Amino acid sequence: MSMSALKTSLFIGSLVLFIGRATTAPAQAAKPAPPTPIDLKKAELGGTPWNPQWDQIIEKALPPEMLSSQAPKDVRRFCPRFYEMDTADKRTFWAYFFQALAGAEAGLNPNTSVRHTEPEVGLAKRSEGLLQLAYADQKRYGCDFNWQVDRVLKANDPAKTILQPKNNLECGVKILFHQTIVQHKPLLTRSSYWSTLRPGGPSYRVFAKQMTNPPSACGLSTKSKINKSTTTKSVQDAAKPGETPK
């Protein structure tokens, strides 16, 4: 082998080694969000609490716009210091936000499937999963649901694509992104996808109650007696030692 060929070979080998090390570098660990009131209650009663792995799903799905100054201004209602926080704390806030939304929408039960009638059009539809979504969201927002696969399964079968927490939560992030970033609407609006984010109604009051224990970095002053040092992981471990919810 010539000297030039040897140098080229050594250079390529070094480059491959560098790329390999760079791609295997550990990513920044996601912070678990604090527990919502319903999460604590379910743990006290022996129910299945919020799975901290769902925090990670949400935090990884967040687009950069939702972590920037483009985030809706009324986010400060629940997180006054949002724009001053670092990216990791902003991700944790959104994880908490979606936990609160799932608490108000489905009681944190990923297998919830509810059939109801839309008064505006008089058509029956089904809302499903942690965030009570619909199969139509697959086309509207590019969600990973498959009606052809799910239609042969029972309504609350956890194998349904729409009920799988990852698919459901990632879809919820896309919907909120479309509302707040694409359409430039506030976080709370009467035209929100979720009735729980429409101010003035009873379902909004349920959601607002779940938003009383956001991450301490938010700087929200509340009368909540919840220990802010507690995380959903520690709550889960205390409720069911050695058992990880699915």
Buried (B, 14 or more C-beta within 10 A) or exposed (E): EEEEEEEEEEEEEEEEEEEEEEEEEEEEEBBBBBBBBBBBBBBEEEBBBBBBBBBBBBBBBBEEEBBEEEBBEBBBBBBBBBEEBEEBBBBBBBBBBBBBBBBBBBBBBBBBBEEEEEEEEEEEBBBBBBBBBBBEBBEEBEBBBBEEEBEEEEBEEEEBBBBBBBBBBBBBBBBBBBBBBEEEBBBBBEEBBBBBBBBEEEBBEBBBBBBBBBBEBBBBEEEBEBEBEBBBBBBBBEBBEEEEBE
